[in-house]
Amino acid sequence: MLRQLMFIFTLFLPILSLHAQDPEVLIKNIREKLDKINDYQAEAGLKTNIPFLQVPDADVEVFYKKPDKIKIKNEKGISLVPKESVSISLYSLVNGKYQVIDAGSDLLNGTPVRVLKLLPANENADLVLATLYIDAAKTLVLKAKITTRENGTDEVDLSYGKYIQASLPDKIVFSFNTQDYKLPKGVTFDYDDGASKKNETGNQKNQRGKIELSFHTYRINRGLEDSIFK
Amino acid sequence: MWQLLQIELFKIFRKSRTYISFGAIGAMVIIIQAALKYDGRSYIEFLVGGLKDSLEIPYANILNGYFVCFIILNLLLIHIPLLIALVAGDSIAGEANMGTLRLIVSKPVSRTQLMLVKFLATLIYTALLLIWLAFISLALSILFFGTNDILIARNDALEIIRANDVMWRYLAAFAFATVALSTVAALAFLLSVFAENSIGPIVLTISIVIVFTLLSEMQIPLYDRTIKPFLFTSHMLAWKGFFYTKVDAAGSAIPGTIENLGAIMKSFFVLMAYIAGFVSSAIIIFNRKDILS
């Protein structure tokens, strides 16, 4: 009987812990995990899907240094990456001064998550609201929605695999609002081949762009010079 | 035939005006290269517009030989028809003006053969001009700026093509540009039949190219639907089609592809039809012409 009770308890442990953890404690635990990573250099594949950008997939190097320095470099070619979205650093997010609001639980791709909303203490800050979807059992952020005054709402989806122990994702998908792109035809002298992107997608305003980083390898805490990020 | 061609080529390359085109292209290319070397960043900023606030723009990588060559071709291929007209417009009218036309047609060569040889010589001049343009715009740009991926700015999109996917596109584009400029040569050649001195056909060719280019680029729906598809100037821009790539379902550009090869081929055949039309008209008119000069 006792063994049966123990089994049932074990079965519901993740759910119990999900509700048991205080939001502040949860953020603190994530902060402690992320605090162990001072820097990393990663090799990754970059997929760009922005309505007005036609870019082939690329191999890039991603550099990160605590607290919020991030640089994506394509040594072999050209990659255009959004400034704001990729500079979202989870570390600086969970280390800022925020009021943490518990928004309950949810399911994210079948995984039970805690939803926490971070409101900045400084009401003049660019960040208006950050919503974190946290796998409380593994103390991992699976998704972040960041609303800023300048850029509207950006989203970051993180998938974990090989580097889960270091809380580093195997894949990050950034999605963000895109601007319209237009140059006068008198400048570009385009050839009208009848396959204009504009015709396929209609109005380009209010569309969302997406970039996907699939990490192959990480080199963690090897020490990175600040000059890399200039 | 070969001897006749040699004579025609000798006539073309003996005139100093022939070299004006080579000199003008050389000067323009070097001026553009120097300007981009000195302040290419400003030009890229202009192309990317407001995107520089939201995207990381790797200016140093973008400013490479392939990109510079594309800018040069974009600027010059609109104007090179004027230089082609200088020689092609002089082809028959120049002879008439000097009074040597009657002498030539009295030789034991058919008028059709004479016209074909004259046009062939004009085509050789056009091809040489483009080879010269290719050499200084592509080879010199690569020498001064190096190579990297190429950024193509379109009216409503920016496109990046990997460096190892660029050279064959340039070869195809230069080959197509030869056909496009041959159309202008054929027009000037036709107009040259009607004139007694070369100024008329040269100016008229330039005027037609300017007016047609304006109509091609004005983006007035009435003209876009009715006139534009039939203007040879609309199809002359098809060399750019080799730099437009297909995208997959995820929005990524597919290396080694052309967005619409069918449209380029259509433009090719339209231009070939124009060339055939202009040259055969010129031959028919010349055969029927009473040559008095």
Interface residues (C-beta under 8 A of the other chain):
Chain A: K47 T48 N49 I50 P51 F52 L53 Q54 V55 P56 D57 I72 N74 G77 I78 S79 L80 V81 P82 K83 E84 N151 Q179 Y181 K182 L183 P184 K185 G186 V187 T188 F189 D190 Y191 D192 D193 G194 A195 S196 K197 K198 Q204 K210
Chain B: L47 G49 G50 L51 D53 S54 L55 E56 I57 P58 N61 I62 N74 I78 N148 D149 L151 A153 R154 N155 D156 A157 L158 E159 I160 I161 R162 A163 D165 E217 Q219 K228 S234 L237 A238 W239 K240 G241 Y244 T245 V247 A250 G251 S252 A253 I254 P255 E259 N260 A263 I264 S267
